[in-house]
C-alpha cells in the first residue's frame, strides 16, 4: 500500500483485518461485502431499490438504467 495514496489508506482502514476480523479477501474492489468478496447482482439491485424508494423514485429502477437516465440535449 502506498502511504501517500488516501484512497488506499481509506480502503485499508475499512478492511476487516484492520479491525481485528479474519478471512478478508482482497480482490481490489471498491464496493464489496464485509469480507471483501464481490457483491452479487441481486444484492446490488435490492439495495439500489431501497435507495430509489427512499428518494421517492419508486422501486422499479435498476442500476443499469442509470446509464440511460440522463438527457444529453
N, C-alpha and C positions, 0 to 999 in steps of 0.2 A: 504494500500500500504506500502510495506517495503521501507523505505527511503534509505537503503543500496543496493537496487536492481536497477542497472542502467536501465535495460530493463523496469521495472515498471515505473520508473521516466520518461523515454522516451515516453512510451505509454501515460502516464497521461498528459504530456506536449502537445502532439498532439491531445488530445481529444477536441472536440468542446466545452464542458463545461468549459475547462481550457481557452478557447479562447472567452468566453462570449456567446457561442451559446447554445441553448437548445435542448432537445429531444435526447440526447445521450443515446444509448442503449449499456451497457457494456455486451458484450457476450464473453469476453475473447479471441477475435480473434486477430491475428497478422495482417492479411490482411482483410480489411472490407471497407464498404462505409464510407463517411464522418460522417454519423450519427451512426456508429457502427454496422449497420446491415450487415448480411453476403452478400458476393458478389454472384451473380448468375453465373452459368456456362457460359452463353453466354457473359457476360461482361468480365470474365476472358479470355475466348477464343479470343474475339475481341482485347483486349489489348495485349495479347500474340502474336497474329498475326501481330500487329503493330510493336512489338519489333523484331520479326524474319524478317520482311520485311526490317526494318532499318538496321539490321545486315547483310543483303544480303543473307539470308537463304530462302527467298520466303515466301509465305503466307499459305502454306499447312500444316504447323506444328500445333500440338495441345499440350497443356501442358502434356497430358497423355504420349505422345511419349518421353518425357524426361526420362521416366523410362526405355526406350528401346534403347536409342541412344548412349550408350557407349559400347565399345568393351572390354570385360573382358580379352581378350588374350594379 
